[in-house]
């Protein structure tokens, strides 16, 4: 009875894990729409336009996404926020000098940037967002031999790429001044809002259910083992008693 119950629990747990793996295979959807935030900096006395957003937008929970960075040197002095190729020069090899720290609540993770072979101004640090919350991206390292620590955050509200967030200058550190902030990008959305015909459970929710199943299986095993021990003990006692009776009978004879 114990063996049948154990394998039944094991089958349920295996099935749940299989479902998780299946959903992982279905989460590499690529999206085309995008929204980013531009920040104009003076770094080491030179102007840099850094544009940051989520890769593969719009992003849903458990989607393949990442921190997307475009880096330019503005050439048009009258429109330094323009990303037109005629008005900018790409900043190359930043994957060798920059990293990004992704944070969600108290959780933090440092990622490497991967360069785009077809676009020298483009870099991506891939990750899969697993909860619906505000994500912060801190890009740090060196630009033009100057230490930098620059922050972008997603917005739960819709923000147009043309919305002026700040036009005032802000000194961030020695030789690093932020001159303007324009636009924004959204936070990962729950898949349940777009799932059809069946609703999609987030990985975090599925992991919690698997953990609960594991605890139930673990808690049921000690009781079953105790039953087995009692049965074994009873059998041993019975055998011992039988041997004693046989010994007494032989002695009497």
VOPAGU-2260 file (C-alpha; in pm, 1 decimal, decimal comma):
REM VOPAGU-2260
SITE   aa  ch    i         X         Y         Z
SITE  UNK   A    0       0,0       0,0       0,0
SITE  UNK   A    1     286,7     230,6      89,3
SITE  UNK   A    2     467,1     158,4    -239,3
SITE  UNK   A    3     155,3     235,2    -444,3
SITE  UNK   A    4      98,8     564,4    -259,1
SITE  UNK   A    5     465,8     661,5    -293,1
SITE  UNK   A    6     470,8     602,1    -666,9
SITE  UNK   A    7     140,3     788,0    -699,9
SITE  UNK   A    8     293,6    1093,7    -531,0
SITE  UNK   A    9     606,8    1056,4    -740,8
SITE  UNK   A   10     397,3    1048,0   -1058,7
SITE  UNK   A   11     216,6    1369,1    -958,3
SITE  UNK   A   12     547,3    1542,8    -881,6
SITE  UNK   A   13     704,5    1422,7   -1207,8
SITE  UNK   A   14     402,1    1545,1   -1401,6
SITE  UNK   A   15     425,0    1888,8   -1239,5
SITE  UNK   A   16     794,7    1916,5   -1323,0
SITE  UNK   A   17     719,3    1808,4   -1679,5
SITE  UNK   A   18     463,7    2087,6   -1713,8
SITE  UNK   A   19     721,3    2341,9   -1593,0
SITE  UNK   A   20     973,1    2220,2   -1852,5
SITE  UNK   A   21     707,6    2238,0   -2124,0
SITE  UNK   A   22     626,8    2598,7   -2040,3
SITE  UNK   A   23     999,0    2683,0   -2043,2
SITE  UNK   A   24    1011,2    2569,2   -2405,5
SITE  UNK   A   25     721,0    2796,6   -2490,0
SITE  UNK   A   26     866,4    3115,7   -2338,7
SITE  UNK   A   27    1111,1    3214,6   -2609,1
SITE  UNK   A   28     853,2    3427,5   -2790,6
SITE  UNK   A   29    1008,9    3726,7   -2967,4
SITE  UNK   A   30     817,7    4054,5   -2981,0
SITE  UNK   A   31     877,5    4348,0   -3210,8
SITE  UNK   A   32     731,8    4647,3   -3028,0
SITE  UNK   A   33     977,2    4837,6   -2809,3
SITE  UNK   A   34     998,8    5132,2   -2571,8
SITE  UNK   A   35    1317,5    5274,2   -2425,5
SITE  UNK   A   36    1443,4    5558,1   -2212,3
SITE  UNK   A   37    1711,5    5796,8   -2338,0
SITE  UNK   A   38    1958,5    5950,4   -2097,1
SITE  UNK   A   39    2212,4    6207,5   -2214,1
SITE  UNK   A   40    2536,8    6224,9   -2016,9
SITE  UNK   A   41    2861,3    6413,8   -2008,1
SITE  UNK   A   42    3120,8    6149,4   -1919,2
SITE  UNK   A   43    3483,7    6248,5   -1891,4
SITE  UNK   A   44    3405,3    6572,2   -2075,1
SITE  UNK   A   45    3239,2    6394,8   -2371,4
SITE  UNK   A   46    2866,9    6362,6   -2448,2
SITE  UNK   A   47    2711,8    6014,6   -2463,1
SITE  UNK   A   48    2353,6    5916,6   -2540,9
SITE  UNK   A   49    2258,5    5587,9   -2372,6
SITE  UNK   A   50    1922,0    5431,5   -2457,7
SITE  UNK   A   51    1797,0    5148,8   -2233,4
SITE  UNK   A   52    1487,5    4928,6   -2230,0
SITE  UNK   A   53    1364,4    4570,6   -2217,5
SITE  UNK   A   54    1460,0    4328,6   -2493,0
SITE  UNK   A   55    1173,9    4168,6   -2687,4
SITE  UNK   A   56     898,3    4405,8   -2577,2
SITE  UNK   A   57     621,5    4386,7   -2476,9
SITE  UNK   A   58     754,5    4159,2   -2201,9
SITE  UNK   A   59     539,8    3910,7   -2010,3
SITE  UNK   A   60     633,9    3720,0   -1695,0
SITE  UNK   A   61     864,7    3424,4   -1774,4
SITE  UNK   A   62     937,2    3558,3   -2124,8
SITE  UNK   A   63    1291,4    3567,5   -2256,0
SITE  UNK   A   64    1388,3    3932,5   -2218,1
SITE  UNK   A   65    1689,7    4127,2   -2099,6
SITE  UNK   A   66    1849,4    4466,1   -2056,5
SITE  UNK   A   67    1887,5    4629,4   -2396,7
SITE  UNK   A   68    2144,7    4906,8   -2435,8
SITE  UNK   A   69    2213,3    5134,3   -2731,7
SITE  UNK   A   70    2517,1    5362,2   -2693,5
SITE  UNK   A   71    2588,1    5662,8   -2914,2
SITE  UNK   A   72    2804,3    5971,2   -2938,6
SITE  UNK   A   73    2568,2    6249,9   -3052,3
SITE  UNK   A   74    2696,2    6443,5   -3353,5
SITE  UNK   A   75    2407,5    6687,9   -3394,9
SITE  UNK   A   76    2465,9    6962,3   -3137,4
SITE  UNK   A   77    2114,9    7100,9   -3187,1
SITE  UNK   A   78    1945,6    6763,4   -3128,6
SITE  UNK   A   79    2163,4    6550,1   -2902,4
SITE  UNK   A   80    1875,7    6312,8   -2823,3
SITE  UNK   A   81    1840,5    6200,9   -3183,6
SITE  UNK   A   82    1921,6    5834,4   -3252,6
SITE  UNK   A   83    1926,0    5881,4   -3628,2
SITE  UNK   A   84    2235,4    5706,0   -3771,7
SITE  UNK   A   85    2324,7    6030,3   -3955,6
SITE  UNK   A   86    2332,7    6216,7   -3623,5
SITE  UNK   A   87    2518,1    5961,8   -3410,8
SITE  UNK   A   88    2833,1    5756,4   -3387,5
SITE  UNK   A   89    2809,8    5409,2   -3226,3
SITE  UNK   A   90    3010,3    5341,7   -2910,4
SITE  UNK   A   91    3179,0    5006,0   -2958,5
SITE  UNK   A   92    3326,1    4741,6   -2723,3
SITE  UNK   A   93    3124,6    4845,2   -2417,9
SITE  UNK   A   94    3065,2    4474,9   -2344,7
SITE  UNK   A   95    3430,0    4470,7   -2231,9
SITE  UNK   A   96    3397,4    4758,6   -1986,0
SITE  UNK   A   97    3034,8    4754,4   -1864,0
SITE  UNK   A   98    2809,3    4517,5   -1671,9
SITE  UNK   A   99    2451,3    4553,3   -1552,2
SITE  UNK   A  100    2301,4    4481,4   -1211,6
SITE  UNK   A  101    1934,8    4381,4   -1236,9
SITE  UNK   A  102    1735,2    4424,2    -915,8
SITE  UNK   A  103    1379,5    4331,1    -821,4
SITE  UNK   A  104    1295,9    4408,1    -460,8
SITE  UNK   A  105    1581,8    4277,0    -247,4
SITE  UNK   A  106    1700,9    4035,9    -519,0
SITE  UNK   A  107    1998,6    4138,5    -732,2
SITE  UNK   A  108    2187,9    3976,0   -1018,1
SITE  UNK   A  109    2485,9    4096,7   -1221,6
SITE  UNK   A  110    2482,4    4018,6   -1593,3
SITE  UNK   A  111    2727,0    4056,8   -1881,4
SITE  UNK   A  112    2638,3    4243,8   -2199,0
SITE  UNK   A  113    2656,5    4062,0   -2530,2
SITE  UNK   A  114    2742,5    4271,2   -2839,4
SITE  UNK   A  115    2533,5    4270,4   -3155,5
SITE  UNK   A  116    2749,1    4173,8   -3453,9
SITE  UNK   A  117    2515,8    4357,2   -3691,8
SITE  UNK   A  118    2487,5    4677,0   -3486,6
SITE  UNK   A  119    2798,5    4806,5   -3304,7
SITE  UNK   A  120    2591,7    5036,6   -3081,8
SITE  UNK   A  121    2365,0    4755,6   -2954,9
SITE  UNK   A  122    2415,4    4534,8   -2646,2
SITE  UNK   A  123    2187,8    4288,7   -2462,7
SITE  UNK   A  124    2211,8    4120,3   -2121,2
SITE  UNK   A  125    1957,7    3836,6   -2131,4
SITE  UNK   A  126    1738,9    3726,1   -1839,6
SITE  UNK   A  127    1388,2    3587,5   -1776,1
SITE  UNK   A  128    1173,0    3806,1   -1544,6
SITE  UNK   A  129     979,6    3572,7   -1313,8
SITE  UNK   A  130     768,8    3809,2   -1100,8
SITE  UNK   A  131     552,8    4112,9   -1168,7
SITE  UNK   A  132     734,9    4402,2   -1004,5
SITE  UNK   A  133     953,0    4705,8   -1077,3
SITE  UNK   A  134    1289,7    4612,3   -1228,6
SITE  UNK   A  135    1591,7    4840,4   -1189,7
SITE  UNK   A  136    1892,1    4827,8   -1420,4
SITE  UNK   A  137    2219,8    4970,8   -1288,9
SITE  UNK   A  138    2483,6    4988,3   -1559,9
SITE  UNK   A  139    2830,4    5019,5   -1412,6
SITE  UNK   A  140    3193,3    5000,9   -1515,1
SITE  UNK   A  141    3397,3    5241,0   -1729,0
SITE  UNK   A  142    3320,1    5463,5   -2026,2
SITE  UNK   A  143    3606,3    5663,1   -2174,3
SITE  UNK   A  144    3821,7    5553,5   -1878,0
SITE  UNK   A  145    3571,7    5715,0   -1641,8
SITE  UNK   A  146    3392,2    5509,7   -1371,0
SITE  UNK   A  147    3012,7    5515,4   -1413,6
SITE  UNK   A  148    2710,1    5387,5   -1222,3
SITE  UNK   A  149    2390,5    5472,2   -1412,2
SITE  UNK   A  150    2035,1    5362,7   -1328,6
SITE  UNK   A  151    1719,3    5296,7   -1531,7
SITE  UNK   A  152    1387,8    5165,2   -1396,8
SITE  UNK   A  153    1083,5    5023,4   -1571,3
SITE  UNK   A  154     752,4    5200,3   -1525,6
SITE  UNK   A  155     424,9    5019,6   -1443,2
SITE  UNK   A  156     246,6    5306,2   -1620,4
SITE  UNK   A  157     254,8    5376,5   -1991,6
SITE  UNK   A  158     526,4    5627,9   -2082,0
SITE  UNK   A  159     577,3    5768,0   -2432,2
SITE  UNK   A  160     930,2    5762,1   -2572,4
SITE  UNK   A  161     894,3    6135,1   -2637,8
SITE  UNK   A  162     794,2    6228,9   -2282,0
SITE  UNK   A  163    1051,7    6462,3   -2126,3
SITE  UNK   A  164    1126,4    6328,4   -1777,6
SITE  UNK   A  165    1403,5    6575,7   -1694,1
SITE  UNK   A  166    1584,8    6855,4   -1872,0
SITE  UNK   A  167    1792,7    6966,3   -1575,3
SITE  UNK   A  168    2157,2    6872,8   -1523,1
SITE  UNK   A  169    2248,1    6645,3   -1233,7
SITE  UNK   A  170    2601,0    6564,1   -1119,6
SITE  UNK   A  171    2613,2    6189,7   -1048,8
SITE  UNK   A  172    2984,1    6159,2    -965,8
SITE  UNK   A  173    3321,0    6303,3   -1059,4
SITE  UNK   A  174    3324,4    6369,4   -1434,9
SITE  UNK   A  175    2973,0    6222,3   -1480,6
SITE  UNK   A  176    2680,2    6460,9   -1535,3
SITE  UNK   A  177    2330,7    6364,3   -1649,5
SITE  UNK   A  178    2193,9    6630,9   -1885,3
SITE  UNK   A  179    1851,1    6497,2   -1990,5
SITE  UNK   A  180    1606,8    6206,2   -1951,3
SITE  UNK   A  181    1339,1    6132,1   -2212,0
SITE  UNK   A  182    1085,9    5847,8   -2238,6
SITE  UNK   A  183    1046,9    5524,1   -2047,0
SITE  UNK   A  184     974,9    5154,1   -2077,4
SITE  UNK   A  185     717,3    4926,0   -1918,6
SITE  UNK   A  186     753,3    4654,2   -1656,6
SITE  UNK   A  187     686,3    4284,8   -1733,7
SITE  UNK   A  188     314,7    4205,3   -1749,7
SITE  UNK   A  189     137,2    3891,6   -1621,8
SITE  UNK   A  190      70,9    3631,5   -1890,1
SITE  UNK   A  191    -276,3    3558,3   -1748,9
SITE  UNK   A  192    -405,5    3878,8   -1908,8
SITE  UNK   A  193    -315,4    3753,1   -2256,2
SITE  UNK   A  194    -340,0    3373,7   -2220,9
SITE  UNK   A  195    -589,5    3188,6   -2440,7
SITE  UNK   A  196    -762,7    2946,7   -2437,2
SITE  UNK   A  197    -606,1    2825,4   -2109,6
SITE  UNK   A  198    -467,1    3059,0   -1846,8
SITE  UNK   A  199     -91,5    3046,8   -1799,2
SITE  UNK   A  200      36,7    2992,6   -1441,2
SITE  UNK   A  201     361,4    3180,4   -1365,3
SITE  UNK   A  202     671,2    2969,8   -1290,8
SITE  UNK   A  203     691,0    3111,6    -937,9
SITE  UNK   A  204     337,1    2988,2    -863,0
SITE  UNK   A  205     411,1    2645,9   -1011,9
SITE  UNK   A  206     734,3    2617,5    -812,5
SITE  UNK   A  207     542,8    2692,4    -491,5
SITE  UNK   A  208     294,4    2413,7    -569,7
SITE  UNK   A  209     577,0    2168,1    -643,5
SITE  UNK   A  210     741,3    2261,2    -311,6
SITE  UNK   A  211     411,2    2196,8    -130,4
SITE  UNK   A  212     386,3    1853,2    -298,7
SITE  UNK   A  213     742,2    1770,3    -196,0
SITE  UNK   A  214     663,2    1862,5     165,5
SITE  UNK   A  215     349,6    1645,3     160,9
SITE  UNK   A  216     547,5    1349,8      25,4
SITE  UNK   A  217     825,0    1400,0     281,9
SITE  UNK   A  218     580,1    1427,3     570,5
SITE  UNK   A  219     397,4    1109,9     464,7
SITE  UNK   A  220     710,4     894,8     442,4
SITE  UNK   A  221     812,5     888,3     813,8
SITE  UNK   A  222     469,0     758,0     915,1
SITE  UNK   A  223     488,2     483,6     656,6
SITE  UNK   A  224     836,7     391,6     774,9
SITE  UNK   A  225     718,7     371,8    1134,7
SITE  UNK   A  226     442,7     132,7    1029,5
SITE  UNK   A  227     699,5     -80,4     856,4
SITE  UNK   A  228     917,2     -78,9    1168,0
SITE  UNK   A  229     625,3    -184,5    1386,2
SITE  UNK   A  230     543,4    -472,1    1150,2
SITE  UNK   A  231     905,4    -579,3    1137,2
SITE  UNK   A  232     933,8    -559,4    1515,2
SITE  UNK   A  233     619,8    -767,1    1559,5
SITE  UNK   A  234     746,0   -1030,6    1321,3
SITE  UNK   A  235    1080,1   -1044,8    1502,3
SITE  UNK   A  236     907,5   -1078,2    1841,5
SITE  UNK   A  237     687,9   -1356,3    1709,2
SITE  UNK   A  238     987,7   -1545,1    1573,3
SITE  UNK   A  239    1175,1   -1508,3    1902,4
SITE  UNK   A  240     877,9   -1636,6    2102,8
SITE  UNK   A  241     842,3   -1935,3    1869,6
SITE  UNK   A  242    1207,9   -2022,6    1909,6
SITE  UNK   A  243    1180,7   -2002,8    2291,0
SITE  UNK   A  244     882,1   -2237,8    2292,9
SITE  UNK   A  245    1062,8   -2486,6    2071,6
SITE  UNK   A  246    1368,3   -2472,7    2297,6
SITE  UNK   A  247    1159,8   -2541,8    2612,1
SITE  UNK   A  248     984,0   -2832,9    2442,6
SITE  UNK   A  249    1313,8   -2994,9    2349,2
SITE  UNK   A  250    1447,2   -2950,5    2701,1
SITE  UNK   A  251    1142,4   -3124,4    2851,3
SITE  UNK   A  252    1177,8   -3416,5    2613,3
